[in-house]
Amino acid sequence: MKMAVRDVRVVTDTVKLYTFRHPRRDHLPAPTPGAHVDVRLPAGQIRQYSLCGDPDDDTAYTIAVKREDDGRGASRWIHENLRVGSIVPVSAPRNNFPLVEGPHRNVFIAGGIGITPILPMTMRLARRNIPFELHYCAHEARNAPLLSAIRQACDPRRLITYFSDAPDRRRLDAEGTLKAVVPGTQVYCCGPQRLTQAVRAAAINWPQSYVHSEVFKPTLDENFVAEPFDVRLASTGEVVRIPANKSALEVLRARGVSLPSSCEFGVCGACACRYLDGTVIHRDSVLDIGERQDRMMLCVSRARTSVTLDI
Protein backbone atom coordinates (compact mmCIF):
# COMPACT_ATOMS: atom_id res chain seq x y z
CA MET A 1 0.00 0.00 0.00
CA LYS A 2 1.23 3.50 -0.78
CA MET A 3 1.13 5.12 2.64
CA ALA A 4 1.61 8.74 3.64
CA VAL A 5 3.83 9.79 6.53
CA ARG A 6 1.49 11.73 8.82
CA ASP A 7 3.76 12.26 11.81
CA VAL A 8 7.48 12.15 12.61
CA ARG A 9 8.64 12.38 16.19
CA VAL A 10 12.17 12.31 17.63
CA VAL A 11 12.19 10.05 20.69
CA THR A 12 15.93 9.68 21.38
CA ASP A 13 19.21 10.85 19.85
CA THR A 14 19.09 7.93 17.39
CA VAL A 15 15.41 6.88 17.21
CA LYS A 16 12.53 8.50 15.34
CA LEU A 17 8.87 7.47 15.41
CA TYR A 18 7.03 7.42 12.06
CA THR A 19 3.24 7.16 11.71
CA PHE A 20 1.74 6.11 8.36
CA ARG A 21 -1.85 6.53 7.18
CA HIS A 22 -3.48 5.58 3.91
CA PRO A 23 -4.37 8.62 1.76
CA ARG A 24 -7.87 7.26 0.99
CA ARG A 25 -8.70 4.37 3.34
CA ASP A 26 -9.93 5.03 6.85
CA HIS A 27 -9.09 1.50 8.00
CA LEU A 28 -6.05 -0.71 7.37
CA PRO A 29 -5.48 -4.46 7.68
CA ALA A 30 -5.68 -4.91 11.44
CA PRO A 31 -2.36 -5.42 13.25
CA THR A 32 -1.80 -7.91 16.05
CA PRO A 33 0.65 -7.36 18.93
CA GLY A 34 4.17 -8.33 17.84
CA ALA A 35 3.53 -7.79 14.12
CA HIS A 36 5.84 -6.01 11.69
CA VAL A 37 5.50 -4.36 8.28
CA ASP A 38 7.81 -4.19 5.29
CA VAL A 39 8.85 -0.71 4.18
CA ARG A 40 10.09 -0.42 0.58
CA LEU A 41 12.56 2.36 -0.11
CA PRO A 42 13.18 4.10 -3.46
CA ALA A 43 16.45 2.23 -4.10
CA GLY A 44 14.56 -1.08 -3.87
CA GLN A 45 15.61 -1.90 -0.31
CA ILE A 46 12.98 -3.61 1.85
CA ARG A 47 13.25 -3.41 5.60
CA GLN A 48 11.09 -4.83 8.37
CA TYR A 49 9.97 -2.69 11.29
CA SER A 50 7.85 -3.80 14.23
CA LEU A 51 4.61 -1.96 14.80
CA CYS A 52 4.80 -0.12 18.12
CA GLY A 53 1.53 1.80 18.13
CA ASP A 54 -1.82 1.02 19.68
CA PRO A 55 -2.66 -2.61 18.73
CA ASP A 56 -6.37 -1.78 18.74
CA ASP A 57 -6.00 1.09 16.25
CA ASP A 58 -6.44 0.03 12.60
CA THR A 59 -6.29 3.57 11.17
CA ALA A 60 -2.50 3.98 11.27
CA TYR A 61 0.77 2.08 11.49
CA THR A 62 3.57 3.39 13.73
CA ILE A 63 7.18 2.23 13.59
CA ALA A 64 10.35 3.24 15.43
CA VAL A 65 13.53 3.48 13.35
CA LYS A 66 16.93 3.50 15.01
CA ARG A 67 19.60 5.15 12.91
CA GLU A 68 22.48 2.73 12.32
CA ASP A 69 25.34 4.63 10.70
CA ASP A 70 27.37 1.42 10.32
CA GLY A 71 24.40 -0.50 8.85
CA ARG A 72 23.33 -1.06 5.25
CA GLY A 73 22.04 2.48 4.74
CA ALA A 74 18.25 2.10 5.01
CA SER A 75 17.82 3.58 8.48
CA ARG A 76 20.10 6.49 7.63
CA TRP A 77 18.07 7.20 4.47
CA ILE A 78 14.80 7.09 6.41
CA HIS A 79 16.11 9.51 9.06
CA GLU A 80 17.41 11.93 6.46
CA ASN A 81 14.60 11.79 3.90
CA LEU A 82 11.23 10.71 5.31
CA ARG A 83 9.14 13.64 6.47
CA VAL A 84 5.47 14.45 6.87
CA GLY A 85 3.80 14.04 3.48
CA SER A 86 6.28 11.49 2.08
CA ILE A 87 4.68 8.56 0.26
CA VAL A 88 6.16 5.13 0.97
CA PRO A 89 5.06 1.58 0.02
CA VAL A 90 4.22 -0.30 3.24
CA SER A 91 3.01 -3.90 3.45
CA ALA A 92 0.14 -5.31 5.46
CA PRO A 93 1.29 -6.59 8.88
CA ARG A 94 2.89 -10.03 9.30
CA ASN A 95 3.54 -11.63 12.65
CA ASN A 96 6.45 -13.96 13.43
CA PHE A 97 6.34 -13.00 17.12
CA PRO A 98 2.69 -13.36 18.18
CA LEU A 99 1.31 -12.85 21.65
CA VAL A 100 -0.17 -16.04 23.09
CA GLU A 101 -3.33 -14.62 24.58
CA GLY A 102 -4.92 -16.16 27.64
CA PRO A 103 -5.21 -15.72 31.42
CA HIS A 104 -1.66 -17.02 32.10
CA ARG A 105 1.15 -14.81 33.39
CA ASN A 106 3.57 -13.22 30.91
CA VAL A 107 7.17 -12.08 31.28
CA PHE A 108 8.65 -9.68 28.71
CA ILE A 109 12.39 -9.04 28.37
CA ALA A 110 13.48 -6.27 25.99
CA GLY A 111 16.78 -4.66 25.12
CA GLY A 112 16.96 -1.23 23.50
CA ILE A 113 14.99 -0.96 20.26
CA GLY A 114 13.77 -4.51 20.94
CA ILE A 115 11.01 -2.89 22.98
CA THR A 116 9.08 -2.05 19.79
CA PRO A 117 7.11 -5.31 19.29
CA ILE A 118 6.68 -5.77 23.04
CA LEU A 119 5.06 -2.39 23.76
CA PRO A 120 1.78 -3.28 21.94
CA MET A 121 1.71 -6.61 23.79
CA THR A 122 1.83 -4.87 27.16
CA MET A 123 -0.87 -2.42 26.03
CA ARG A 124 -3.17 -5.30 25.09
CA LEU A 125 -2.62 -7.18 28.36
CA ALA A 126 -2.93 -4.08 30.55
CA ARG A 127 -6.31 -3.27 29.01
CA ARG A 128 -7.52 -6.80 29.72
CA ASN A 129 -6.08 -6.83 33.23
CA ILE A 130 -3.95 -9.90 32.44
CA PRO A 131 -0.85 -10.20 34.67
CA PHE A 132 2.59 -9.50 33.20
CA GLU A 133 5.96 -8.02 34.07
CA LEU A 134 8.36 -6.21 31.77
CA HIS A 135 12.15 -6.19 32.16
CA TYR A 136 13.63 -3.41 30.01
CA CYS A 137 17.39 -3.01 29.45
CA ALA A 138 19.11 0.02 27.90
CA HIS A 139 22.37 1.92 28.18
CA GLU A 140 20.77 5.01 29.67
CA ALA A 141 17.28 6.19 30.54
CA ARG A 142 17.62 9.32 28.41
CA ASN A 143 18.09 7.29 25.23
CA ALA A 144 15.88 4.30 26.07
CA PRO A 145 13.44 4.04 23.12
CA LEU A 146 9.75 4.52 24.00
CA LEU A 147 10.42 4.63 27.74
CA SER A 148 7.70 7.23 28.37
CA ALA A 149 5.15 5.16 26.41
CA ILE A 150 6.10 2.06 28.39
CA ARG A 151 5.64 3.87 31.68
CA GLN A 152 2.19 4.99 30.56
CA ALA A 153 1.21 1.45 29.52
CA CYS A 154 2.61 -0.34 32.57
CA ASP A 155 1.71 -0.15 36.20
CA PRO A 156 5.00 0.76 37.99
CA ARG A 157 4.89 -2.60 39.79
CA ARG A 158 5.04 -4.38 36.41
CA LEU A 159 8.07 -2.52 35.03
CA ILE A 160 11.69 -3.29 36.00
CA THR A 161 14.36 -1.21 34.25
CA TYR A 162 18.09 -1.82 33.90
CA PHE A 163 20.29 1.09 32.78
CA SER A 164 24.02 0.45 32.52
CA ASP A 165 24.87 4.10 33.19
CA ALA A 166 22.76 4.27 36.37
CA PRO A 167 24.58 4.56 39.73
CA ASP A 168 23.67 1.01 40.70
CA ARG A 169 24.58 -0.35 37.20
CA ARG A 170 22.02 -3.07 37.71
CA ARG A 171 22.10 -5.75 34.99
CA LEU A 172 19.47 -8.30 34.08
CA ASP A 173 20.13 -11.78 35.46
CA ALA A 174 18.20 -13.92 32.97
CA GLU A 175 18.66 -17.14 34.92
CA GLY A 176 17.62 -15.59 38.21
CA THR A 177 14.65 -13.83 36.62
CA LEU A 178 13.28 -17.00 35.08
CA LYS A 179 13.85 -19.07 38.23
CA ALA A 180 11.32 -16.84 39.96
CA VAL A 181 8.70 -17.42 37.25
CA VAL A 182 5.77 -19.70 38.03
CA PRO A 183 5.15 -22.73 35.72
CA GLY A 184 2.94 -22.01 32.74
CA THR A 185 4.26 -18.47 32.25
CA GLN A 186 4.89 -17.29 28.68
CA VAL A 187 8.25 -15.55 28.18
CA TYR A 188 8.98 -13.12 25.34
CA CYS A 189 12.39 -11.66 24.52
CA CYS A 190 13.48 -9.18 21.87
CA GLY A 191 16.75 -7.32 21.63
CA PRO A 192 20.46 -7.85 20.94
CA GLN A 193 21.63 -11.37 20.19
CA ARG A 194 23.48 -11.71 23.50
CA LEU A 195 20.25 -10.95 25.37
CA THR A 196 18.09 -13.42 23.46
CA GLN A 197 20.79 -16.09 23.78
CA ALA A 198 21.01 -15.54 27.54
CA VAL A 199 17.24 -15.90 27.91
CA ARG A 200 17.17 -19.01 25.74
CA ALA A 201 19.99 -20.54 27.77
CA ALA A 202 18.19 -19.75 31.03
CA ALA A 203 15.04 -21.42 29.68
CA ILE A 204 16.82 -24.43 28.16
CA ASN A 205 14.67 -26.89 30.12
CA TRP A 206 11.40 -25.10 29.48
CA PRO A 207 8.85 -26.38 26.94
CA GLN A 208 9.65 -24.76 23.59
CA SER A 209 6.12 -23.36 23.28
CA TYR A 210 6.57 -21.18 26.39
CA VAL A 211 9.60 -19.19 25.17
CA HIS A 212 9.36 -16.71 22.31
CA SER A 213 12.06 -14.48 20.85
CA GLU A 214 12.63 -12.18 17.92
CA VAL A 215 15.86 -10.72 16.58
CA PHE A 216 16.45 -7.87 14.16
CA LYS A 217 19.82 -9.02 12.88
CA PRO A 218 21.07 -12.39 11.60
CA THR A 219 22.65 -14.81 14.04
CA LEU A 220 26.42 -14.70 13.66
CA ASP A 221 28.26 -18.00 13.23
CA GLU A 222 31.86 -17.33 12.31
CA ASN A 223 32.70 -21.05 12.25
CA PHE A 224 30.10 -22.00 9.64
CA VAL A 225 31.52 -23.08 6.28
CA ALA A 226 29.01 -23.27 3.43
CA GLU A 227 29.13 -26.34 1.18
CA PRO A 228 27.40 -26.88 -2.18
CA PHE A 229 24.19 -28.91 -2.23
CA ASP A 230 21.42 -29.97 -4.61
CA VAL A 231 17.82 -28.77 -4.70
CA ARG A 232 15.17 -30.90 -6.38
CA LEU A 233 11.94 -29.20 -7.46
CA ALA A 234 9.06 -31.52 -6.64
CA SER A 235 6.81 -30.13 -9.38
CA THR A 236 9.20 -30.87 -12.26
CA GLY A 237 11.87 -33.21 -10.88
CA GLU A 238 14.56 -30.75 -11.98
CA VAL A 239 17.74 -30.83 -9.86
CA VAL A 240 19.56 -27.54 -9.33
CA ARG A 241 23.07 -27.27 -7.93
CA ILE A 242 23.54 -24.57 -5.26
CA PRO A 243 27.20 -23.50 -5.05
CA ALA A 244 28.85 -22.68 -1.75
CA ASN A 245 28.92 -18.95 -2.42
CA LYS A 246 25.23 -18.55 -3.31
CA SER A 247 21.91 -19.13 -1.57
CA ALA A 248 19.13 -21.36 -2.84
CA LEU A 249 17.01 -18.22 -3.18
CA GLU A 250 19.54 -16.55 -5.47
CA VAL A 251 20.08 -19.58 -7.71
CA LEU A 252 16.41 -20.51 -8.07
CA ARG A 253 15.44 -16.94 -8.90
CA ALA A 254 18.15 -16.80 -11.55
CA ARG A 255 16.55 -19.89 -13.13
CA GLY A 256 13.17 -18.18 -13.33
CA VAL A 257 11.52 -19.59 -10.20
CA SER A 258 9.29 -16.89 -8.71
CA LEU A 259 9.94 -16.72 -4.96
CA PRO A 260 8.97 -14.12 -2.34
CA SER A 261 11.59 -12.56 -0.10
CA SER A 262 12.27 -9.47 1.94
CA CYS A 263 15.20 -9.21 4.36
CA GLU A 264 17.25 -12.03 2.77
CA PHE A 265 19.22 -12.77 5.93
CA GLY A 266 16.83 -15.02 7.79
CA VAL A 267 14.89 -12.80 10.18
CA CYS A 268 11.63 -11.90 8.41
CA GLY A 269 10.15 -15.24 7.30
CA ALA A 270 9.10 -14.12 3.81
CA CYS A 271 10.98 -16.82 1.86
CA ALA A 272 9.97 -19.82 4.00
CA CYS A 273 9.46 -22.88 1.78
CA ARG A 274 8.16 -26.36 2.52
CA TYR A 275 10.57 -29.22 1.93
CA LEU A 276 9.69 -32.91 1.48
CA ASP A 277 12.97 -34.69 2.22
CA GLY A 278 16.61 -34.03 2.98
CA THR A 279 18.65 -32.88 5.97
CA VAL A 280 18.41 -29.11 6.29
CA ILE A 281 21.00 -26.89 8.00
CA HIS A 282 18.75 -24.23 9.51
CA ARG A 283 20.44 -20.84 9.85
CA ASP A 284 17.45 -18.54 10.29
CA SER A 285 16.15 -16.73 13.35
CA VAL A 286 12.44 -17.21 12.61
CA LEU A 287 11.31 -20.85 12.53
CA ASP A 288 10.77 -22.75 15.75
CA ILE A 289 11.65 -26.42 16.26
CA GLY A 290 8.28 -27.67 15.04
CA GLU A 291 8.31 -25.54 11.89
CA ARG A 292 11.82 -26.66 11.01
CA GLN A 293 10.60 -30.22 10.51
CA ASP A 294 9.23 -29.32 7.07
CA ARG A 295 10.10 -25.70 6.30
CA MET A 296 13.34 -23.88 5.51
CA MET A 297 14.38 -20.30 4.79
CA LEU A 298 15.79 -20.25 1.28
CA CYS A 299 17.85 -17.09 1.84
CA VAL A 300 20.18 -18.53 4.50
CA SER A 301 19.49 -22.21 5.16
CA ARG A 302 21.20 -25.03 3.29
CA ALA A 303 21.16 -28.83 3.07
CA ARG A 304 23.72 -31.49 3.96
CA THR A 305 23.63 -33.09 0.52
CA SER A 306 20.27 -32.47 -1.13
CA VAL A 307 16.72 -31.31 -0.37
CA THR A 308 13.42 -31.61 -2.24
CA LEU A 309 11.38 -28.42 -2.21
CA ASP A 310 7.61 -28.38 -2.56
CA ILE A 311 7.69 -26.00 -5.51
C-alpha positions, 0 to 999 in steps of 0.5 A: 500500500502506498502510505503517507507519513502523517507524523514524525517524532524524535524520541531519542538521539538515534530513534525516530517514530514514524506514523503512516496513514493511507491517503484514501482508506480510513481502515487498514489491515488490522495489526496484532501485537508483535507484528511487523510491516515491510517498508520499501525504499526508493532504491529497492531496499525492503526493511522490516519494522515492528509496529509499536503503536496502539494494537487496537488502532487500525487507522495507522501504522507506527514504527520506530527506526533506530539510525544505524550509521554502520548498517546497510544504509536504510535507516540512515536514508529514512532519518534523512529523507522521510518527512510528513507528506512522504509517500512510501510503500508499506506492506500489510502486517505479518507476525512472526512474534505473536502474543499467546493470549490467555489468562496465564502470566507473561514475562517480557524481556526487551533490550533497547529498540527490541522494545518495539514489538513488546510495547503493543503486547503490554498495552493489550494485556494491561487493558484486559487486566492480564498479569505481566511483568516487563524487564527493560534493558538500555544503556541510559534512561535518556536514550531508552526508546519509547520509555515514556510510552512504556511507563504509561502502559505499565503499572509501575509494579510491572516494570523493572528497568536496567540502565548500565549508566545508572549509579547502581549499574544493575544488569538483568540476570536472565537465569535468576529472573526465570527461576522466579517465574511460576510454571505455565508463564509465557516468556517473550524476549526481543533485543540484541543477540546476547540478550536473546541467547542468555534468555534461551539458555536460562530457559533451556529446560522449558517447553519450547512453546513457552519461550518466544524471541525475535531478533532484528539481525542475523545470528552470527556463526563465524565457524560455519563453512558453506558447502554446495548442495542440490535442490530438487523441485518436486513439481518438475523433478529438476535438480539444481546445484547450489554453489557454496557462495550462493543461496538457494534463493539466489540460484532458483530466482536466476533460473526463473523460479518466482519466490517471495523474499524481503530481508534475505538474511533469515529474520523476516520469514518471507521466503519460507518454503516447505521441503519434502525430504533431505537434511536441512541446516537451519540458519534462520532466526524465525522458525521454531523447532516444530516448523523446522521439521518441514520448512526452511528459509531459502535465503540462508538455510542449506542442506547437507547433501540435497533437499526436495522443495515443494515448488 
